[in-house]
Amino acid sequence: MTLTPDRTLTAERAAHTEPTEPTASAPRTPHPAPTPPGDGAPTVTARVHAALTRRLGEPPITERTELAALGVDSLLLLRILADLAADPTQEVDPQRLADVITVADLVAFVDGWN
């Protein structure tokens, strides 16, 4: 991650990190990913679920699931954001990022990039 002059982060370098190993946790029942809209483009929710599944090895439980309960720490969250950024120089506002607690918060955060 790089810090821009206005003290925002960019996803430029975090995209080049290796996925972390899934954390040991109680077994979870897999949930299907949300269905993309009719034009075939994945929804923001589907993209976030796919990124979480790729990094964690299993899909999130619900939209209300807290990221910390899934084993997502601040560094892993930045790696997930880098996976989701369409532009490798995407800026990440640290104040807004501090409000990302649940899967739904992450979806709203990423949706705010569009």
ROFI-306788 format. One record per residue: x, y, z negated of N, C-alpha, C in turn; residue in one letter; residue number from 1. Coordinates in pm, 1 decimal, always signed. Example, Ala and Ser with C-alpha at 12.3 -4.5 7.8 and 13.67 -1.06 7.14 Angstrom:
+1319.0	-569.0	-780.0	+1230.0	-450.0	-780.0	+1320.0	-330.0	-780.0	A	1
+1285.0	-225.0	-708.0	+1367.0	-106.0	-714.0	+1290.0	+3.0	-787.0	S	2
This chain:
+85.2	-117.5	+0.0	+0.0	+0.0	+0.0	+89.2	+123.1	+0.0	M	1
+44.8	+224.1	+64.5	+117.6	+349.8	+63.4	+27.9	+456.7	+5.2	T	2
+89.1	+554.0	-55.1	+16.2	+664.3	-115.5	+28.8	+784.4	-24.1	L	3
-84.0	+839.7	+17.8	-83.5	+955.9	+105.9	-67.4	+1082.1	+21.6	T	4
-38.4	+1195.8	+85.6	-19.0	+1319.4	+8.7	-138.1	+1356.1	-79.6	P	5
-259.2	+1319.8	-41.3	-374.1	+1352.8	-125.8	-401.9	+1243.7	-228.5	D	6
-304.9	+1154.6	-250.2	-306.3	+1050.8	-352.7	-411.6	+943.1	-328.7	R	7
-440.0	+913.8	-202.1	-526.2	+800.8	-170.8	-439.0	+687.6	-118.3	T	8
-485.0	+567.5	-132.1	-409.7	+451.7	-88.1	-448.2	+414.7	+54.1	L	9
-357.4	+350.3	+126.4	-392.2	+296.3	+256.3	-371.1	+145.4	+252.5	T	10
-441.6	+75.3	+338.6	-437.6	-70.2	+341.6	-326.9	-122.8	+432.9	A	11
-242.6	-35.4	+482.6	-144.2	-67.5	+584.9	-58.9	-190.0	+553.0	E	12
+2.5	-198.4	+437.5	+95.8	-306.0	+409.7	+31.6	-424.4	+340.3	R	13
-75.7	-404.7	+266.7	-136.5	-515.7	+193.7	-193.5	-621.5	+286.0	A	14
-222.9	-586.3	+409.2	-278.7	-682.2	+504.7	-178.6	-791.7	+538.8	A	15
-53.5	-769.9	+511.7	+50.3	-865.6	+548.7	+90.8	-955.6	+433.6	H	16
+7.3	-967.5	+332.1	+38.0	-1053.4	+219.2	-29.2	-1188.2	+236.0	T	17
+26.6	-1286.7	+171.6	-29.0	-1421.4	+177.7	-147.5	-1432.4	+83.3	E	18
-246.8	-1515.3	+116.7	-358.6	-1536.7	+24.9	-307.7	-1598.6	-103.7	P	19
-371.3	-1564.2	-213.2	-334.9	-1622.7	-340.8	-400.6	-1758.3	-353.8	T	20
-346.3	-1838.8	-441.4	-406.1	-1968.9	-468.4	-536.8	-1948.3	-542.3	E	21
-637.9	-2030.7	-514.1	-763.6	-2019.6	-589.3	-738.0	-2042.7	-736.4	P	22
-808.2	-1970.1	-820.3	-792.9	-1986.0	-963.6	-878.2	-2101.6	-1011.7	T	23
-831.8	-2166.5	-1117.4	-909.2	-2276.2	-1174.7	-1028.6	-2217.5	-1248.8	A	24
-1144.7	-2271.3	-1223.9	-1265.0	-2223.9	-1289.5	-1367.1	-2335.3	-1289.0	S	25
-1478.3	-2309.2	-1351.6	-1585.6	-2407.2	-1354.7	-1634.1	-2432.6	-1212.9	A	26
-1675.3	-2556.8	-1183.0	-1724.3	-2584.1	-1047.7	-1843.5	-2496.3	-1013.6	P	27
-1846.9	-2452.0	-889.1	-1955.1	-2365.5	-843.6	-2023.7	-2431.3	-725.9	R	28
-2151.0	-2407.7	-715.8	-2225.8	-2457.1	-601.6	-2208.2	-2359.4	-487.4	T	29
-2158.5	-2406.6	-371.9	-2140.8	-2314.4	-259.8	-2274.4	-2258.8	-212.3	P	30
-2270.9	-2132.7	-174.1	-2388.5	-2066.0	-118.1	-2357.9	-2031.2	+25.1	H	31
-2453.4	-2046.1	+113.1	-2426.6	-2010.3	+252.7	-2402.8	-1861.1	+267.3	P	32
-2317.4	-1826.1	+362.4	-2291.5	-1684.7	+390.1	-2415.9	-1622.4	+451.3	A	33
-2436.4	-1492.6	+430.0	-2552.1	-1425.4	+490.2	-2549.3	-1439.9	+641.7	P	34
-2665.5	-1448.5	+700.4	-2678.1	-1463.3	+844.9	-2652.2	-1329.6	+912.9	T	35
-2567.9	-1328.9	+1017.2	-2542.9	-1204.0	+1087.6	-2666.0	-1157.0	+1162.9	P	36
-2673.9	-1027.8	+1196.9	-2787.7	-977.2	+1272.3	-2793.1	-1039.6	+1411.1	P	37
-2900.1	-1015.0	+1483.1	-2924.9	-1075.3	+1612.6	-2817.9	-1049.8	+1717.3	G	38
-2739.6	-941.8	+1705.7	-2639.5	-913.7	+1809.0	-2512.4	-995.2	+1790.8	D	39
-2506.6	-1079.1	+1688.0	-2391.8	-1165.1	+1665.6	-2281.3	-1101.7	+1582.9	G	40
-2287.0	-971.4	+1557.4	-2185.8	-905.6	+1475.8	-2212.2	-937.0	+1328.8	A	41
-2107.7	-974.5	+1253.8	-2130.1	-1004.7	+1112.4	-2165.6	-878.6	+1034.2	P	42
-2251.1	-895.0	+935.4	-2287.9	-783.0	+849.6	-2171.6	-752.6	+755.9	T	43
-2176.1	-636.4	+693.1	-2073.6	-601.4	+595.0	-2074.8	-705.0	+482.9	V	44
-2194.4	-745.4	+439.6	-2205.0	-845.9	+333.8	-2138.4	-976.0	+376.7	T	45
-2163.5	-1019.5	+498.8	-2103.3	-1143.9	+547.8	-1951.4	-1131.5	+555.2	A	46
-1901.7	-1015.3	+598.7	-1756.3	-994.2	+605.7	-1692.9	-995.6	+467.7	R	47
-1758.9	-933.1	+369.5	-1706.7	-931.2	+232.2	-1706.7	-1072.7	+175.2	V	48
-1815.6	-1145.7	+195.3	-1822.1	-1283.7	+145.4	-1713.2	-1369.3	+209.7	H	49
-1691.6	-1350.8	+340.1	-1588.2	-1427.2	+409.4	-1448.9	-1393.5	+355.4	A	50
-1421.8	-1266.2	+330.6	-1291.4	-1224.9	+277.4	-1270.0	-1280.4	+136.8	A	51
-1375.1	-1275.5	+53.6	-1364.1	-1331.3	-81.4	-1340.9	-1482.0	-74.9	L	52
-1412.6	-1549.5	+11.6	-1397.2	-1694.4	+25.4	-1257.3	-1729.2	+74.2	T	53
-1205.7	-1652.1	+169.9	-1071.4	-1675.0	+223.3	-965.9	-1659.6	+113.5	R	54
-980.1	-1559.4	+29.8	-880.3	-1533.9	-74.7	-899.2	-1620.8	-198.9	R	55
-1025.1	-1658.0	-229.8	-1052.5	-1732.2	-352.8	-1071.2	-1881.5	-330.2	L	56
-1098.1	-1920.7	-206.9	-1118.8	-2060.6	-177.6	-1262.4	-2106.2	-193.5	G	57
-1349.1	-2019.4	-238.3	-1491.9	-2050.1	-252.1	-1570.8	-1921.1	-246.7	E	58
-1696.4	-1927.8	-203.6	-1775.9	-1805.4	-190.6	-1819.0	-1750.8	-326.1	P	59
-1847.7	-1620.5	-332.6	-1898.5	-1563.3	-456.9	-2036.3	-1620.9	-489.4	P	60
-2071.7	-1618.8	-616.4	-2197.8	-1679.1	-659.5	-2316.6	-1595.0	-615.5	I	61
-2322.3	-1469.5	-655.5	-2431.4	-1379.7	-618.4	-2375.0	-1240.9	-596.4	T	62
-2459.2	-1151.8	-549.5	-2418.4	-1012.9	-531.4	-2388.1	-946.2	-665.9	E	63
-2448.9	-996.5	-772.5	-2427.4	-936.8	-905.4	-2307.7	-995.8	-978.0	R	64
-2241.8	-1095.4	-919.0	-2125.4	-1156.5	-981.9	-2013.9	-1053.3	-993.7	T	65
-1956.2	-1045.0	-1113.2	-1844.2	-952.5	-1133.0	-1718.4	-1010.0	-1069.9	E	66
-1643.1	-924.4	-1003.9	-1521.5	-968.4	-937.5	-1421.8	-1027.5	-1036.8	L	67
-1414.7	-970.9	-1155.8	-1323.1	-1023.4	-1257.9	-1358.8	-1166.8	-1295.4	A	68
-1486.9	-1199.2	-1296.3	-1530.2	-1335.5	-1328.0	-1485.8	-1433.6	-1219.4	A	69
-1461.8	-1383.7	-1099.0	-1413.0	-1466.5	-989.0	-1260.5	-1476.0	-988.8	L	70
-1194.7	-1403.2	-1078.9	-1049.3	-1403.4	-1084.3	-985.0	-1295.8	-999.4	G	71
-1063.3	-1195.6	-958.4	-1011.0	-1087.7	-873.4	-951.8	-979.2	-963.4	V	72
-819.6	-962.6	-956.0	-754.0	-854.1	-1028.8	-732.1	-737.5	-931.3	D	73
-668.6	-632.4	-977.7	-654.8	-512.4	-894.3	-571.9	-538.1	-768.9	S	74
-465.5	-615.6	-778.8	-382.6	-643.6	-661.4	-458.9	-729.0	-560.2	L	75
-529.1	-830.4	-607.7	-607.9	-913.8	-517.5	-719.6	-832.9	-452.4	L	76
-779.2	-740.0	-526.6	-882.8	-654.7	-469.3	-826.1	-571.3	-354.2	L	77
-706.5	-518.5	-371.3	-643.9	-440.8	-263.4	-613.7	-529.4	-142.8	L	78
-574.6	-652.8	-165.7	-549.5	-745.7	-55.0	-679.4	-777.3	+19.2	R	79
-787.5	-795.3	-55.4	-918.3	-821.1	+5.8	-961.0	-700.1	+88.5	I	80
-940.8	-580.4	+34.5	-974.3	-458.9	+109.4	-891.0	-447.8	+236.7	L	81
-765.0	-486.1	+228.7	-680.1	-483.7	+347.6	-731.9	-581.4	+452.5	A	82
-782.0	-696.5	+407.7	-841.3	-793.0	+501.5	-962.6	-733.5	+571.2	D	83
-1038.0	-651.4	+499.4	-1163.9	-596.8	+550.3	-1146.5	-468.2	+631.6	L	84
-1032.8	-403.8	+617.9	-1011.4	-276.2	+686.3	-993.1	-298.4	+835.8	A	85
-1074.3	-232.0	+915.7	-1062.4	-241.2	+1061.1	-937.3	-168.8	+1108.9	A	86
-898.3	-65.8	+1035.5	-782.0	+15.5	+1068.5	-677.9	-5.0	+958.4	D	87
-554.8	-45.8	+990.5	-454.8	-70.2	+886.3	-414.6	+54.4	+807.1	P	88
-453.5	+173.0	+854.9	-423.6	+294.8	+780.1	-547.1	+345.3	+704.3	T	89
-646.5	+259.4	+688.8	-769.3	+294.8	+616.7	-734.6	+348.1	+477.3	Q	90
-786.9	+462.9	+444.2	-763.3	+519.6	+312.2	-860.5	+460.4	+211.8	E	91
-809.9	+441.0	+91.3	-889.6	+387.1	-19.1	-887.6	+489.5	-131.4	V	92
-1004.5	+540.2	-166.4	-1016.2	+639.5	-273.1	-1008.2	+567.8	-408.6	D	93
-902.9	+592.0	-487.3	-887.2	+520.0	-613.5	-999.9	+546.3	-713.9	P	94
-1058.9	+666.2	-712.9	-1170.1	+693.7	-805.4	-1291.8	+608.8	-768.8	Q	95
-1322.8	+598.6	-639.6	-1435.6	+513.7	-596.9	-1404.5	+366.9	-621.1	R	96
-1279.4	+327.3	-599.9	-1240.7	+188.4	-618.3	-1256.3	+145.7	-764.1	L	97
-1235.2	+238.0	-855.4	-1250.5	+206.5	-998.0	-1394.5	+169.7	-1032.6	A	98
-1490.1	+210.4	-950.4	-1631.5	+178.5	-973.9	-1673.3	+44.5	-913.7	D	99
-1582.7	-23.0	-845.4	-1614.8	-152.6	-784.0	-1600.7	-261.3	-889.9	V	100
-1715.4	-310.5	-937.2	-1718.3	-411.5	-1043.1	-1773.9	-543.5	-990.9	I	101
-1879.5	-537.5	-910.8	-1947.7	-658.3	-864.3	-1927.0	-678.2	-714.0	T	102
-1971.1	-793.3	-666.2	-1966.4	-820.4	-522.2	-2047.6	-714.7	-447.3	V	103
-2164.2	-678.2	-499.5	-2248.2	-575.7	-435.0	-2176.0	-441.4	-430.6	A	104
-2101.6	-407.6	-535.4	-2023.3	-282.8	-536.0	-1918.1	-285.6	-424.9	D	105
-1854.6	-401.3	-406.7	-1753.0	-415.5	-302.2	-1816.3	-400.1	-164.2	L	106
-1934.1	-459.4	-145.1	-2005.7	-445.8	-17.6	-2035.4	-298.1	+8.9	V	107
-2086.5	-226.7	-92.5	-2119.6	-84.1	-76.5	-1993.3	-2.0	-48.0	A	108
-1883.6	-35.8	-114.4	-1756.7	+35.3	-93.3	-1710.9	+20.8	+51.4	F	109
-1710.2	-102.4	+101.2	-1665.9	-128.4	+238.6	-1763.4	-67.1	+338.3	V	110
-1891.4	-73.6	+308.8	-1992.2	-14.5	+396.9	-1973.7	+137.0	+407.1	D	111
-1919.4	+198.9	+302.8	-1893.4	+342.6	+303.4	-1782.8	+382.4	+400.3	G	112
-1701.5	+286.5	+447.2	-1598.0	+316.0	+545.7	-1657.9	+344.7	+682.4	W	113
-1776.1	+292.1	+709.7	-1837.5	+303.5	+843.0	-1908.7	+435.1	+859.9	N	114
